[in-house]
Amino acid sequence: MSQNHLPLLASLYVEANESSADGPVASSLMQGFPAEPEHRVTWSNWMSPPFNQWGFRNLARLRPSIDVQANPGTTGVLKEAPLALDELSFVSECGLGISVIDHLVASHTDAFLVMQGDTVLFERYFNGQQRRDRHVMFSVTKSLIGTLGEQLVCEGTLDPALPAVHYVPELLGGAFADASVRQLFDMAVGIEYSEVYDDPNSESSQYGYACGFQPTPPQYAQFESLYQYLPSLRKRGEHGGFFHYVTATTEALAWVMERASGKSCDQLLQGIWSQLGCERDGYFMADPWGRGVAGAGFSATLRDMARFGRLLANEGRQDGRQLLSSEAIACIVDGSDPAIYAANPEFSRWTPGASYRSQWYVFNDHSQALMAGGIHGQYLFIDKPSGVVIVKQSSLPDAVGPFDADSVRMLRAIAGHLSR
């Protein structure tokens, strides 16, 4: 956000907190048999306000999905020791002191949880969301995929030095063919691709059509699946030495992982999810060929996302079992060159002091803090030394907006407060 927009941010806080966080819109959506047209959530409008308040937590009712099953009867009990974090304040990008609760309301939060160890310290639900609702996490999904990929590396199943085409010959001639697996992990692929969500002709929108997020316009109907779309992308320049955020790169990484392991990403996650003590199945949205959407398609409850974060905070251990290799987690936590990340002005304004490693944002200026982030305000934040895990599920009107940098500031402020 430019300095010229900072007064607007201050005014947005004032406007947002003059209205109720749980107003009439959420409760009227999809009511009736059928719902009235103005209250009906469909495949075409589920990502747009106000319909996203319902759509983000009911995606499986609108699109095909692939379950990642919890283990019935083994739900892990989380202790509760409520802390009054509502009025904890942080310094906003606009210079004001903003309380946690004011930011949660203003940034269209649907659910928010702060956990330390096995103890829930703060938990709030808004906009009609309930504890058992599963909410789409969008690009937080990338970080799940990156974690699973690093596990394959540690097991010797995946070689990060090999080119993607070694595992997926279908990529020959396209942007990803000669990119190394490590370059896929770290978003360092030279590719002709624009991650602009509000342009219906951008490559990221074409990605959304191919994976089934929205109905496909006739001019892009040639791609029936991500398996068809990914080889069509063209190379631009050389790979490596930069950070270029491209959701399709995660999908290429997932395809490589599928071929290397002989398992789909939902199967890879299943082996972990079923041992976390999760309350509900998670699920991936499926593309038209039944492939899980690895770049943005995972949904889960608030508490179950926190359980996954706790696993990383605990070096991959859960109830005495090593579910993830500690070496895989260490590879992520080490981060990469922050100067490379800082050269991307858009992202470095959002997450100053970070680097990007294995599909995670790693805060090099803060000991061992990891963050996964998704459009419309989804976050998973892990402060490893203190064991603090924070999850934010939201339905912001825009994919990228004025509250994004403040969400990161708030997450770091809470972790800092609990680390003392």
C-alpha positions as CSV (number, residue, x, y, z in Angstrom):
1,M,0.0,0.0,0.0
2,S,1.4,3.4,-0.9
3,Q,1.6,6.2,1.6
4,N,-1.3,8.0,-0.2
5,H,-3.6,5.2,0.9
6,L,-2.8,5.3,4.6
7,P,-5.5,7.9,5.5
8,L,-8.0,5.6,3.7
9,L,-6.9,2.7,5.9
10,A,-7.5,4.7,9.1
11,S,-11.0,5.7,7.8
12,L,-11.8,2.0,6.9
13,Y,-11.2,1.0,10.6
14,V,-13.6,3.7,11.7
15,E,-16.3,2.7,9.2
16,A,-15.9,-1.0,9.9
17,N,-16.3,-0.7,13.6
18,E,-19.3,1.5,13.5
19,S,-21.2,-1.5,12.1
20,S,-21.8,-5.0,13.5
21,A,-19.3,-7.7,12.7
22,D,-22.2,-10.2,12.5
23,G,-24.8,-8.3,10.5
24,P,-27.9,-9.5,8.7
25,V,-26.1,-10.5,5.4
26,A,-24.5,-13.8,6.7
27,S,-27.7,-15.0,8.3
28,S,-29.9,-14.4,5.2
29,L,-27.6,-16.2,2.7
30,M,-28.9,-19.6,1.4
31,Q,-32.1,-19.4,3.5
32,G,-35.2,-21.0,1.9
33,F,-35.9,-23.9,-0.5
34,P,-34.6,-22.4,-2.7
35,A,-33.1,-19.2,-1.4
36,E,-34.3,-16.0,-3.1
37,P,-32.0,-15.1,-6.0
38,E,-30.5,-12.1,-4.1
39,H,-29.5,-14.5,-1.3
40,R,-28.4,-17.5,-3.4
41,V,-24.8,-18.5,-3.4
42,T,-23.7,-20.2,-6.7
43,W,-20.6,-21.4,-8.5
44,S,-20.5,-18.0,-10.3
45,N,-20.7,-15.7,-7.2
46,W,-19.3,-17.6,-4.2
47,M,-16.0,-15.7,-4.3
48,S,-17.7,-12.3,-4.4
49,P,-19.1,-10.3,-1.4
50,P,-21.5,-10.8,0.3
51,F,-21.8,-14.4,-1.0
52,N,-18.3,-15.3,0.0
53,Q,-19.3,-15.2,3.7
54,W,-21.3,-18.4,3.1
55,G,-19.3,-19.7,0.1
56,F,-15.9,-19.8,1.8
57,R,-17.2,-22.2,4.5
58,N,-19.4,-24.3,2.2
59,L,-17.3,-24.9,-0.9
60,A,-17.9,-28.6,-0.9
61,R,-21.6,-27.9,-1.5
62,L,-20.8,-26.0,-4.7
63,R,-17.8,-27.9,-6.2
64,P,-16.5,-31.4,-6.3
65,S,-14.1,-32.2,-3.4
66,I,-11.7,-34.8,-2.2
67,D,-11.8,-35.7,1.5
68,V,-8.7,-35.9,3.7
69,Q,-10.1,-38.0,6.5
70,A,-9.8,-37.5,10.2
71,N,-9.5,-40.5,12.4
72,P,-13.0,-41.1,14.0
73,G,-12.9,-41.4,17.8
74,T,-9.4,-40.0,18.2
75,T,-10.1,-36.3,18.4
76,G,-7.3,-34.7,20.4
77,V,-8.6,-32.6,23.3
78,L,-7.3,-29.0,23.4
79,K,-7.1,-27.3,26.7
80,E,-8.6,-23.9,27.1
81,A,-7.2,-21.0,29.2
82,P,-8.8,-17.9,27.9
83,L,-6.8,-14.7,27.7
84,A,-8.3,-11.2,27.1
85,L,-6.4,-10.5,23.9
86,D,-9.3,-8.4,22.5
87,E,-7.7,-5.1,23.5
88,L,-4.1,-6.0,22.8
89,S,-3.0,-3.3,20.4
90,F,-0.4,-3.1,17.6
91,V,0.8,-0.3,15.4
92,S,-1.1,-0.2,12.2
93,E,0.5,0.6,8.8
94,C,-1.3,3.9,9.0
95,G,0.4,4.8,12.3
96,L,-2.6,4.3,14.6
97,G,-2.7,1.9,17.6
98,I,-5.4,-0.7,16.6
99,S,-6.8,-3.4,18.9
100,V,-7.0,-7.0,18.0
101,I,-10.8,-7.0,18.1
102,D,-11.0,-3.9,16.0
103,H,-8.8,-5.4,13.3
104,L,-10.7,-8.7,13.4
105,V,-13.9,-6.9,12.7
106,A,-12.5,-4.5,10.1
107,S,-10.8,-7.3,8.2
108,H,-13.9,-9.4,7.8
109,T,-12.7,-12.2,10.0
110,D,-14.9,-15.3,10.1
111,A,-12.9,-17.2,12.7
112,F,-9.7,-16.6,14.7
113,L,-7.8,-18.7,17.2
114,V,-4.6,-18.3,19.2
115,M,-3.1,-21.4,20.7
116,Q,0.1,-22.0,22.7
117,G,1.2,-25.6,23.0
118,D,-2.0,-27.6,23.5
119,T,-3.9,-24.7,25.0
120,V,-6.4,-22.5,23.2
121,L,-5.9,-18.9,24.6
122,F,-8.3,-17.0,22.3
123,E,-11.1,-18.1,20.0
124,R,-13.7,-16.0,18.2
125,Y,-16.3,-16.7,15.4
126,F,-18.1,-14.1,13.3
127,N,-20.4,-13.8,10.3
128,G,-22.3,-17.0,11.1
129,Q,-19.4,-19.3,11.2
130,Q,-19.5,-22.1,13.8
131,R,-16.7,-24.2,15.3
132,R,-17.3,-27.2,13.1
133,D,-17.5,-25.2,9.9
134,R,-14.7,-25.9,7.4
135,H,-13.4,-22.7,5.7
136,V,-11.4,-22.5,2.5
137,M,-7.7,-21.5,3.2
138,F,-6.8,-20.5,-0.4
139,S,-3.0,-20.2,-0.6
140,V,-2.4,-21.5,2.9
141,T,-2.8,-24.7,0.9
142,K,0.6,-24.0,-0.8
143,S,2.4,-24.3,2.5
144,L,0.8,-27.7,3.2
145,I,2.0,-28.9,-0.1
146,G,5.5,-27.4,0.5
147,T,5.7,-29.3,3.8
148,L,4.7,-32.6,2.2
149,G,7.2,-32.0,-0.5
150,E,10.1,-31.4,1.9
151,Q,9.0,-34.7,3.6
152,L,9.4,-36.5,0.3
153,V,12.9,-34.9,-0.1
154,C,13.9,-36.2,3.3
155,E,12.6,-39.6,2.5
156,G,14.7,-39.7,-0.7
157,T,11.6,-39.9,-2.9
158,L,12.1,-36.5,-4.5
159,D,15.4,-34.9,-5.6
160,P,15.3,-31.1,-5.4
161,A,18.2,-30.7,-7.9
162,L,16.5,-32.5,-10.7
163,P,14.4,-30.6,-13.4
164,A,10.6,-30.9,-13.2
165,V,10.6,-32.6,-16.6
166,H,12.5,-35.5,-15.1
167,Y,9.4,-36.4,-13.2
168,V,6.7,-35.0,-15.5
169,P,7.7,-35.4,-19.2
170,E,4.4,-33.6,-20.2
171,L,6.0,-30.3,-19.1
172,L,8.5,-30.5,-21.9
173,G,8.5,-27.3,-23.9
174,G,6.7,-25.2,-21.3
175,A,7.8,-22.9,-18.5
176,F,8.4,-25.5,-15.9
177,A,10.3,-28.1,-17.9
178,D,13.9,-27.0,-17.0
179,A,13.1,-25.5,-13.6
180,S,14.6,-27.5,-10.8
181,V,12.3,-28.9,-8.1
182,R,14.0,-26.5,-5.6
183,Q,13.1,-23.6,-7.9
184,L,9.5,-24.8,-7.8
185,F,9.6,-25.0,-4.0
186,D,10.8,-21.4,-3.7
187,M,8.8,-19.7,-6.5
188,A,11.9,-18.9,-8.6
189,V,10.6,-20.0,-12.0
190,G,10.9,-17.7,-15.0
191,I,7.4,-17.7,-16.4
192,E,5.0,-15.5,-18.4
193,Y,2.4,-15.2,-15.7
194,S,0.5,-12.4,-14.0
195,E,-1.0,-13.1,-10.6
196,V,-3.7,-10.4,-10.9
197,Y,-7.0,-11.7,-9.5
198,D,-9.4,-9.0,-10.7
199,D,-8.3,-9.3,-14.4
200,P,-10.4,-12.0,-16.0
201,N,-7.8,-12.4,-18.7
202,S,-4.8,-12.8,-16.4
203,E,-3.0,-16.1,-16.2
204,S,-4.1,-16.5,-12.6
205,S,-7.7,-16.1,-13.7
206,Q,-7.1,-18.7,-16.4
207,Y,-5.7,-20.9,-13.7
208,G,-8.9,-20.4,-11.8
209,Y,-11.0,-21.5,-14.8
210,A,-8.8,-24.6,-15.4
211,C,-9.1,-25.7,-11.8
212,G,-12.8,-25.0,-11.6
213,F,-13.0,-22.0,-9.2
214,Q,-15.3,-20.3,-11.5
215,P,-17.2,-21.1,-14.8
216,T,-14.9,-20.9,-17.8
217,P,-15.4,-18.2,-20.4
218,P,-15.6,-19.7,-24.0
219,Q,-12.1,-18.3,-25.0
220,Y,-10.4,-20.4,-22.3
221,A,-12.5,-23.5,-22.6
222,Q,-9.6,-25.5,-24.2
223,F,-8.2,-26.3,-20.7
224,E,-10.4,-29.0,-19.0
225,S,-7.9,-29.6,-16.2
226,L,-4.8,-28.3,-14.5
227,Y,-3.0,-31.2,-16.2
228,Q,-3.8,-29.5,-19.5
229,Y,-3.2,-26.0,-18.4
230,L,0.2,-26.3,-16.7
231,P,2.1,-27.4,-19.9
232,S,0.7,-24.5,-21.8
233,L,2.5,-21.8,-19.8
234,R,5.5,-20.2,-21.4
235,K,8.9,-19.5,-20.1
236,R,10.2,-15.9,-19.7
237,G,13.9,-15.4,-18.9
238,E,16.0,-17.8,-16.8
239,H,15.1,-19.5,-13.6
240,G,16.5,-18.7,-10.2
241,G,17.8,-15.7,-8.2
242,F,14.4,-14.0,-7.8
243,F,11.0,-14.5,-6.2
244,H,8.0,-14.6,-8.5
245,Y,4.8,-15.6,-6.8
246,V,2.8,-17.9,-9.2
247,T,0.1,-20.2,-8.0
248,A,0.6,-22.4,-11.0
249,T,4.1,-23.1,-9.8
250,T,2.7,-24.8,-6.7
251,E,0.5,-26.9,-9.0
252,A,3.6,-27.9,-11.0
253,L,5.4,-28.9,-7.8
254,A,2.3,-30.9,-6.7
255,W,2.4,-32.8,-10.1
256,V,6.1,-33.5,-9.6
257,M,5.3,-34.8,-6.1
258,E,2.5,-37.0,-7.4
259,R,4.8,-38.6,-10.0
260,A,7.7,-39.1,-7.6
261,S,5.7,-40.6,-4.8
262,G,2.9,-42.4,-6.8
263,K,0.4,-40.7,-4.5
264,S,-1.9,-37.7,-4.8
265,C,-1.4,-34.8,-2.5
266,D,-4.6,-35.6,-0.6
267,Q,-3.2,-39.1,0.1
268,L,0.1,-37.6,1.3
269,L,-1.7,-35.3,3.6
270,Q,-4.0,-38.1,4.8
271,G,-1.2,-39.9,6.4
272,I,-0.6,-36.9,8.7
273,W,-4.1,-35.5,9.1
274,S,-5.5,-38.8,10.4
275,Q,-3.0,-38.7,13.2
276,L,-3.4,-35.1,14.4
277,G,-6.6,-35.6,16.4
278,C,-8.6,-33.5,14.0
279,E,-12.3,-32.9,14.7
280,R,-13.4,-33.2,11.0
281,D,-12.2,-34.3,7.6
282,G,-10.4,-31.6,5.6
283,Y,-10.9,-31.5,1.9
284,F,-9.4,-30.3,-1.3
285,M,-11.5,-28.9,-4.1
286,A,-11.2,-31.1,-7.2
287,D,-10.6,-29.8,-10.7
288,P,-12.8,-31.1,-13.6
289,W,-10.6,-34.2,-13.9
290,G,-10.8,-35.0,-10.2
291,R,-7.3,-33.6,-9.4
292,G,-7.0,-31.9,-6.0
293,V,-6.3,-28.1,-6.3
294,A,-2.9,-27.9,-4.6
295,G,-2.3,-24.2,-5.0
296,A,-5.4,-22.8,-3.2
297,G,-8.1,-25.5,-2.7
298,F,-7.9,-26.9,0.9
299,S,-10.6,-26.4,3.5
300,A,-10.6,-27.2,7.2
301,T,-12.0,-26.1,10.6
302,L,-10.2,-23.4,12.5
303,R,-9.0,-25.8,15.2
304,D,-7.8,-28.4,12.8
305,M,-5.7,-25.9,11.0
306,A,-4.2,-25.0,14.3
307,R,-3.4,-28.6,15.0
308,F,-1.4,-28.8,11.7
309,G,0.5,-25.7,12.8
310,R,1.2,-27.2,16.2
311,L,2.8,-30.2,14.5
312,L,5.4,-27.9,12.9
313,A,5.9,-26.1,16.2
314,N,6.6,-29.4,17.8
315,E,9.3,-30.5,15.3
316,G,6.9,-32.9,13.6
317,R,6.0,-34.8,16.7
318,Q,2.4,-35.6,17.8
319,D,1.7,-37.7,20.9
320,G,5.1,-39.2,20.9
321,R,5.0,-40.1,17.2
322,Q,7.2,-38.5,14.5
323,L,4.7,-37.6,11.8
324,L,7.0,-35.3,9.9
325,S,10.8,-35.3,9.7
326,S,12.4,-32.7,11.9
327,E,14.9,-32.2,9.0
328,A,12.0,-31.3,6.7
329,I,10.8,-28.7,9.1
330,A,14.4,-27.4,9.7
331,C,14.8,-26.9,5.9
332,I,11.7,-24.7,5.9
333,V,12.7,-22.8,9.0
334,D,16.1,-22.0,7.6
335,G,14.5,-19.7,5.1
336,S,16.3,-18.3,2.1
337,D,18.0,-15.1,1.1
338,P,15.9,-12.2,2.4
339,A,17.4,-9.9,-0.2
340,I,15.8,-11.9,-2.9
341,Y,12.4,-11.5,-1.3
342,A,13.0,-7.8,-0.5
343,A,13.4,-7.2,-4.2
344,N,9.7,-7.9,-4.7
345,P,8.2,-4.6,-3.4
346,E,4.6,-5.8,-3.3
347,F,5.4,-8.8,-1.1
348,S,8.1,-7.2,1.0
349,R,5.6,-4.4,2.0
350,W,3.2,-7.0,3.2
351,T,5.7,-9.2,5.0
352,P,8.8,-7.0,5.7
353,G,11.8,-9.0,6.9
354,A,10.7,-12.3,5.4
355,S,12.1,-14.7,2.9
356,Y,10.3,-17.4,1.0
357,R,11.2,-21.1,1.4
358,S,9.3,-24.3,0.4
359,Q,6.0,-22.4,-0.1
360,W,6.3,-20.7,3.4
361,Y,7.0,-17.1,4.4
362,V,9.9,-17.3,6.9
363,F,10.6,-14.3,9.1
364,N,14.4,-14.1,9.1
365,D,14.2,-11.0,11.4
366,H,12.3,-13.0,14.0
367,S,13.6,-16.3,15.3
368,Q,11.9,-19.2,13.5
369,A,8.6,-17.7,12.7
370,L,6.6,-19.2,9.8
371,M,3.6,-17.9,8.0
372,A,1.2,-19.2,5.4
373,G,-1.1,-16.7,3.8
374,G,-4.0,-16.8,1.4
375,I,-6.2,-14.3,-0.5
376,H,-9.3,-12.8,1.2
377,G,-7.5,-12.9,4.6
378,Q,-6.5,-16.5,5.4
379,Y,-3.5,-17.1,7.7
380,L,-1.6,-19.7,9.6
381,F,1.2,-18.3,11.8
382,I,3.7,-20.4,13.8
383,D,6.2,-18.9,16.3
384,K,8.3,-22.0,16.9
385,P,10.3,-20.9,20.0
386,S,7.2,-20.0,22.0
387,G,4.9,-22.6,20.5
388,V,2.3,-20.0,19.5
389,V,0.1,-20.9,16.6
390,I,-2.5,-18.5,15.2
391,V,-5.1,-19.1,12.5
392,K,-7.3,-16.5,10.8
393,Q,-10.1,-17.3,8.4
394,S,-11.7,-14.4,6.7
395,S,-14.1,-13.3,3.9
396,L,-12.5,-10.0,2.8
397,P,-14.3,-8.5,-0.2
398,D,-11.1,-8.3,-2.3
399,A,-8.5,-10.9,-2.9
400,V,-5.8,-8.4,-1.9
401,G,-6.7,-5.4,0.1
402,P,-5.7,-2.6,2.5
403,F,-5.9,-4.7,5.7
404,D,-3.4,-7.3,4.6
405,A,-0.2,-5.8,6.0
406,D,-1.9,-5.0,9.3
407,S,-3.0,-8.7,9.6
408,V,0.6,-9.6,9.5
409,R,1.5,-6.9,12.0
410,M,-1.3,-8.2,14.3
411,L,-0.1,-11.8,14.1
412,R,3.5,-10.8,15.0
413,A,2.3,-8.6,17.8
414,I,0.3,-11.4,19.4
415,A,3.2,-13.8,19.1
416,G,5.6,-11.3,20.6
417,H,3.2,-10.6,23.5
418,L,2.9,-14.3,24.3
419,S,6.7,-14.9,24.0
420,R,7.6,-12.6,26.9
